[in-house]
């Protein structure tokens, strides 16, 4: 866990900015986001700052807002900012705890960016086509995915790694000032366990450093042990944790 809570909060802000929702509003210290249901990150409420009223009142306002948009109410609990008793309140209200995740962090002082294979930057539509092929993403999700990536307000880089001319892995990098976030890292099933994931991430980190970033972060579902092991080998350490609370039988797609 990062001892510097101010740095952890800044990482959280950068991560929210790097994955923009269609609509976002602040509600008494909660960051409330809506994006038509695509990914929980963009369709959840994150209590991030001190609140001036009881959590029950803010939760009720969120439930009303999400219901008006035809969406389930999802609360994203970040362990660096959880208001006392909120997680227990949500459990009593029938909100199921799902997808505990790790936010990993590393400084970029020594990121060399060595890459086996050819790392290149793509435009949005060609990148999405490769991502869909490598990840098996349902075609129905691609328009919403495209909308989110097109709306990124900071410096966005769409990476593809080729071997013998064939794209074997891809990912998204977003630099906001000195912070560089890595998203949508995927290696095609036929190419896994050959070092391509490490090569892709290493190359992305090098790009981030060369473009002015001094801190790197990424988010990983806690049950994804292979990914966690890879990122630890690349110098990442636990920054903080988060999880979602969602009413049973009501789920948003994606992470």
N, C-alpha and C positions, 0 to 999 in steps of 0.2 A: 504494500500500500504506500502511495506517495505520502511522505511526511509533509510536503508543501501543499497544503489544502488550496491555497490560492492558485497554484499551478494546475492542480486537478480540476478546479472549477473552470479555469481558462480552457483546458482541454475539452471539457464538456461543452462549453459554449462553441468552440471551434467545430466539434463534431456535429452539433445541432445545425450550425450554419452550413456545413458541408453537405448535408442531406436535407435540402429545403422542402418544406411542406407547401402545398398550394395555398393554405391559409395558416396564419400563426398569430396568436394573441397572448398577451400577458394577463393573468388572472390572479391577482394577489400573491405574486411570487411563483405561480405555476406557469410554465411555458406550454401552451395548449396548441396542438398542431392537428391539421386535417388535410388529407390528400386523397380523398376518395376511397380509402381502404387499402391502398397499396403500401405495404410494409408497416410494421408496428412502430418503427422509429418515427415515421411521418404522420402517424395517426394516433398519437398518445399524448397524455399530459404528464409533464415532468416537473414535480415540485423542486425548484432549484434555488430559490431565494427565500428569505424569511417572510412569513405570512403575518398579516395583522388580524386575521379572523380564524375561527375554528375550522379545522380541516373538513368537518362535515358539511359546512356551508359551501366551501369551494368545490368539494366533490359533487354536491348536488347541482351546482351550476355547470360543472363539466358534463354530468349525466344529461342535463337538459340540452346542452349545446350539441353533444354527439347524437342524441336521439333526433334532434331536428335535422341533422344531416344524414340520418339513416345509418349511423355507425355505432358499433359497440363502444362503451367507455373503457379505455385502456389507460392504466396509470403506470408510468415507468418510474420505478423506485431506484434512486441512485444513492449508494450507501454513504456518500460524502455529504448528502444534504437532506436525508430523510427526516421530515418532521417527527418528533417523538410520538410513537403510537399509531402512525399512519398505516404501517403495514398490517398491524393487528386489526385496525378499524376495517381495512379492506377485506381481510380474511373473514371477519364477522359479517360483512355485507355480502358474502358469497363470491368474492373475487379470487380466482385461482392464481397461484404463483406459477409462472411459466418462464422458460428460456433464461435462466440465470446466465449472465454473460460477464466476461472480463474485458476491461479496457486496458490494453497494454501500451507501454510507453518506453521510449528510449531517446536519449540525446543523439544528435547527428554529428557530433564532433569528429567521429572516426569512421563515418560511413564512406566507404571507398567506391561502392557502386560497381563492383566487378560482375560481369554478366557473361555466362556461356550462352551462345546463340545470339540472335539479332533482336535487340529491343528497339521498338519504334513507337511513335506517337500517331494516333489515328484520329480522324474526325468522328463525330458522334454516331452517325448511322452505320458506317462500316464496323466500328467497335461493337455496337449493339448486336450486329449480325454474328460476329465472332463469339461474343459473350453467350448469346442464345445457343449457339451450336455447342460450345464447350460445357456449359452448365446444364443444358436441357431445360432452360426456363420456358414455361408455357408461353406460346405466342400471345395469348391474351394479356399477359402482364407487360409486354414490351412498350406499348404506348405510355403507360404510367411511369415506367422506368425511364423512358426517354424524357418525359416531362420533368422529372426530378433532376436528371443530369443536366438538361438544358437550362435549368433555372439556377444552377450553382453560381453564386455571386462572386466567388473568389477565383483564383487561378486554378483551372481544372486541366488535368492531363490524363488522357486515355491511352493506356499502354497495351501493347501486344508483343508477345515474345515468340519469335519464329525459330524453328529448327528445320534446316533444309527447305526453306521457303514456306513451311506449314506453320500456322499459328497453333501453339501448344498451350499457351497460358495468356491471361489478360487480367487487367486490374485498373482501378481508378485511383488517381491521386489528387488531393485538393490541398493547395497551399494557401493559408491565411496568415499573412505576416510571417512570423517565425515558426508556425505550426503546420505540419504536413500530415494529413490523414490518408490512410490507405483503406479502400473500400472495394467490394466486389472482386476480391482475389479468387481466381478460379484457374485450375489446371484441368485440361480435358482428361476424361477417364483413361484413355489409352496411353497417356503420357505421364501418369502419376508414378511416384517413387523413383524418379530418375533425376531429381534435383532441380526440376524446372521451377517449382514453387519458390525455392530458395534463390534461384537466379533472378526470377522476376522481382521478388521483393527487394533483393540487394540492389538491382538496377534502379528500382523506383526510389529507394532511399538515397542513392547517389544523385539522382536527378533532383530530389527535394533539397539536398544540401547545396548543390550547385546553383539552385534558384533561390537561395536565401533562407531556407528553413533551418531551424536549430533544434526542433523537437519533432519527433514522429510518434504517431499513435494509431491504433487500430482496435477494432472491436471483434471479439470472438465468443461464440456461444461456449459456455464452460464445459459442455460435454464433448466438444470437438478436440479430443486429446491429440490427434496427429497435428492439427494446426497449432495448438498451443506449444507442442514440443518444437515444431519448426521455428516459431517466432522466438522462443527462448534461445534457440541456437543462434539466432540472428541478433541477439542482444536486447530483446524486449523483456520488460518486467511488468508485474502487475501494477497498474496505476490506481484503479478502483473498480468496483463491481456495480452492476445494475441488474434488475430483473423487471418483469412485467407482472401486473395484476390485471386480470381480465375476467369478467363474469363467465362462468361455465357455459359452454356451448356457444360462446360468442368470441370469434377469433378474427384478427386481421391477417392478411397474407403477408408472407415474408418476415424479415427480421427488423 
